[in-house]
Amino acid sequence: NALTGTLPSVLESISSLRHLDLSEQASLGRGLKGSLLSFSNQTELTEVFLQHNSFEGPIPPNFLSNVRKNALVTVDLRYNMLNETIPVQLGDFEQMNLYVSSNLIEGIPQSLCSKNWNGGDVAKNGCDGLLCAKGTFNAFGRATNGVDCFECDDPTHSQYFGNTFCGSAVEHQSLIFLYRSFGGPNWKSDNNWLRSDDHCTWEGITCWTNGDLKGLVQRIELPDNNLVGEMPFALIWQLEGLNYIDLSKNDISIPFSLIANAVNLETIILSETNTDSLEGIEVSFF
């Protein structure tokens, strides 16, 4: 679909609604816009997927207010233009997966930062488990599964909570993550890796030298280089300028869960590796 317009208020009158998925509309067009409905009349609506749209304004304070508080509730509002503070009232839920990165969120109530939400990420990482703090970022916009939030020195990406991008900084951290995940110190050759602040000089990394993508990573070429290991999250798919990657003939496994972000990718070579699943590709592109 390529839905546009606002959410019809009649949705709130469907008392039996349990699952709502109108996500990814902005990926196909302008997407849905306007204010977020509160869905305060529903009692069984435990799954709401509205990510990748153009909703704006605050999350209503009575959002899902009549849903059972002992139910596991999953709400995905990533990649919209929602602002202000996450409603403190959501703290009434015992279990919740709340994904709100890449919005314009300005505050997180401290009382939410000790909840056992997001698969335990909040209990483990505090507020960062909900959203990376202002001035920090990572590819998920929150601390999860050992991926911390990194400092972002770019003031244009430091005004809000939950940043998933910080100019070229995301590229640098993504390559460091690749190096550490795949046993970099034991590679056959790792010239300049981590020894130079300019990752464009690291062996196997080629950056664009002109055009709109100048300075961004263009190619990753590390075939038959004794890369070993599994990468829990392939942050390299966050590289906006990446159009060629060759990691063939290495003892590695690499996931595809973020590959939709690699908008310029043209060539992937993973032959003779341990990668045995294409899960994520079909979700991202079909």
C-alpha positions in Angstrom: 0.0 0.0 0.0 0.9 3.7 -0.2 -1.6 5.2 2.2 -1.8 8.9 2.8 -3.9 11.3 4.9 -4.7 11.0 8.6 -5.9 8.1 10.8 -9.7 8.0 10.7 -11.1 8.5 14.2 -13.6 5.6 13.6 -10.7 3.3 14.3 -11.1 4.2 18.0 -14.7 2.9 17.9 -13.6 -0.7 17.0 -13.6 -2.0 20.5 -12.5 -5.5 19.5 -9.3 -4.3 17.7 -6.3 -6.3 18.8 -3.6 -5.7 16.2 -3.0 -2.7 14.0 -0.3 -2.5 11.4 -0.2 0.5 9.1 3.6 0.7 9.0 6.0 1.6 6.3 3.6 3.9 4.4 6.3 6.6 4.1 8.6 4.1 2.4 6.1 3.9 -0.4 5.0 7.5 -0.6 4.3 10.4 1.8 2.8 8.1 4.4 0.2 8.8 7.1 0.3 12.1 8.9 -1.5 14.2 11.5 -1.9 13.4 15.2 -1.7 10.0 16.8 -5.0 8.6 18.0 -5.1 7.6 21.6 -6.9 4.3 21.1 -8.2 4.8 24.6 -11.4 2.8 23.9 -9.7 -0.4 23.1 -9.1 -3.0 25.8 -7.3 -5.7 23.8 -5.2 -3.7 21.4 -1.7 -5.0 22.4 0.1 -4.6 19.1 0.4 -1.2 17.3 2.8 -0.8 14.3 2.8 2.7 12.9 6.6 3.1 12.1 7.8 4.8 9.0 5.0 7.4 8.6 4.7 11.1 9.2 2.8 11.4 12.4 3.5 14.5 14.4 2.7 16.0 17.8 2.9 14.3 21.2 2.0 10.8 22.1 -1.4 11.2 23.8 -1.2 10.9 27.6 -4.2 8.5 27.5 -2.6 6.3 24.7 -3.9 2.8 25.2 -5.2 3.8 28.6 -7.8 1.0 28.8 -5.7 -1.9 27.6 -5.0 -4.5 30.3 -1.9 -3.4 32.3 -0.7 -6.9 32.8 -0.7 -7.6 29.0 2.5 -7.6 26.9 2.0 -4.5 24.7 4.2 -3.8 21.7 4.2 -0.3 20.2 6.4 0.7 17.2 6.3 4.4 16.4 9.8 4.7 15.0 10.6 7.1 12.1 7.8 9.6 12.6 7.8 13.2 13.8 6.4 12.7 17.2 7.6 15.2 19.8 7.5 16.3 23.4 7.9 13.8 26.2 7.0 10.1 26.4 3.8 10.0 28.5 4.5 9.0 32.1 1.2 7.2 32.1 2.7 4.4 30.0 4.5 3.3 33.2 1.3 1.6 34.3 2.1 -1.2 31.9 4.1 -4.0 33.5 5.4 -5.4 30.1 6.0 -3.3 27.1 8.1 -3.1 23.9 8.2 0.6 23.1 10.1 1.6 20.0 10.1 5.4 19.4 13.6 6.2 18.0 14.0 8.6 15.1 11.3 11.0 16.2 11.6 14.5 17.8 11.3 13.2 21.4 12.5 15.8 24.0 12.2 14.0 27.3 11.8 10.6 29.1 10.2 10.4 32.5 12.7 9.0 34.9 10.1 6.6 36.3 10.1 4.7 33.0 13.8 4.1 33.0 13.7 1.2 35.5 10.9 -0.7 33.8 11.6 -4.2 32.6 10.7 -3.3 29.1 12.1 -3.9 25.6 13.1 -7.4 26.4 15.0 -6.3 29.5 17.0 -3.5 27.7 15.5 -0.8 29.9 16.2 -2.6 33.2 19.7 -3.2 32.0 20.5 0.2 30.4 18.2 2.6 32.1 16.8 5.4 29.9 19.2 4.5 27.1 17.2 1.2 26.8 14.3 3.4 25.6 16.1 6.0 23.7 19.7 7.1 23.3 20.2 10.4 25.2 20.6 13.7 23.5 24.0 14.0 21.9 24.4 10.2 21.5 23.2 7.7 18.9 23.4 4.2 17.5 21.7 2.4 14.6 18.7 1.5 16.7 18.3 4.8 18.6 18.5 2.9 21.9 20.9 0.6 23.8 20.1 -3.0 23.0 21.9 -6.4 23.1 25.4 -5.0 23.8 25.1 -2.1 21.3 25.7 1.0 23.4 24.9 4.6 22.5 27.8 6.5 21.1 28.7 10.2 21.3 27.6 12.4 18.5 29.4 15.7 18.0 27.2 16.9 15.1 24.9 19.5 16.7 22.2 18.9 14.0 21.8 15.4 15.3 22.0 16.2 19.0 18.7 17.9 19.8 16.5 15.0 20.5 16.4 11.6 22.1 16.7 8.4 20.0 19.0 9.5 17.2 19.9 6.7 14.7 22.3 8.8 12.7 25.2 11.2 13.3 26.7 12.0 9.9 29.9 10.0 9.3 30.2 9.0 12.9 27.7 6.2 12.3 30.0 4.8 9.6 33.0 4.8 11.9 31.3 3.0 14.7 29.7 0.5 12.3 33.1 -0.5 10.9 34.6 -0.8 14.4 31.7 -3.1 15.3 32.5 -5.2 12.2 36.2 -5.4 13.1 35.5 -6.5 16.7 32.7 -8.9 15.8 34.9 -10.7 13.2 38.1 -11.0 15.2 40.0 -8.1 13.5 43.3 -8.5 15.4 43.6 -12.0 13.9 42.8 -11.1 10.3 45.4 -11.9 7.7 45.8 -8.2 7.1 44.2 -5.3 8.9 46.4 -2.3 7.8 45.3 0.9 9.5 42.2 -0.5 11.1 41.7 1.4 14.4 45.2 2.9 14.0 44.0 5.8 12.0 40.9 8.0 12.8 40.2 8.1 9.0 38.4 4.9 8.3 38.7 5.7 4.5 42.3 4.6 4.9 41.5 1.3 6.5 42.4 -1.7 4.3 39.5 -2.9 2.3 37.5 0.3 2.7 36.9 2.6 -0.2 35.1 5.9 0.2 33.3 8.1 -2.3 35.6 10.9 -3.6 33.0 13.1 -5.2 29.3 13.7 -5.6 26.6 13.9 -2.9 28.1 10.8 -1.1 31.6 12.2 -0.9 33.4 10.9 2.2 31.0 8.1 2.8 31.9 4.4 2.6 31.4 3.1 -0.9 33.0 -0.4 -0.9 34.0 -3.0 1.7 36.3 -5.6 0.3 37.7 -8.2 2.8 37.5 -11.6 1.0 39.5 -14.5 2.3 41.0 -12.5 5.1 40.4 -14.8 8.1 37.3 -13.0 9.4 35.7 -15.2 12.0 32.5 -14.9 14.0 28.9 -14.0 14.1 27.6 -10.4 14.0 24.4 -10.0 16.1 23.4 -6.9 14.2 24.9 -5.9 10.9 25.3 -2.2 11.5 27.1 -1.9 8.1 23.7 -1.9 6.4 23.4 1.6 8.0 26.1 2.9 5.6 24.2 5.2 3.3 26.7 5.2 0.5 27.6 1.5 0.5 27.1 0.0 -2.9 29.5 -3.0 -2.9 30.5 -5.5 -0.2 32.6 -8.7 -0.5 33.2 -10.8 2.6 33.4 -14.1 0.8 35.6 -17.0 1.9 35.5 -16.1 5.5 34.2 -18.1 8.5 31.4 -15.6 9.3 27.7 -15.3 9.6 26.0 -11.9 8.9 22.3 -11.0 9.4 20.1 -8.9 7.1 17.7 -7.4 9.5 18.8 -3.8 8.7 19.5 -4.1 5.0 16.6 -1.9 4.0 18.7 1.0 5.2 21.4 0.3 2.6 19.6 2.3 -0.1 22.6 2.4 -2.6 23.7 -1.2 -2.2 24.1 -3.0 -5.6 26.5 -6.0 -4.9 26.7 -8.4 -2.0 29.2 -11.3 -2.2 29.0 -13.7 0.7 29.9 -17.0 -1.0 31.8 -19.6 1.1 30.7 -18.1 4.4 28.5 -19.5 7.2 25.6 -17.1 6.4 22.7 -19.5 6.1 19.6 -17.3 6.3 18.2 -14.5 4.2 15.7 -13.5 6.9 15.3 -9.8 6.8 15.8 -9.4 3.1 12.3 -10.5 2.2 10.8 -8.2 5.0 12.8 -5.3 3.8 12.2 -5.5 0.1 9.0 -7.4 -0.6 
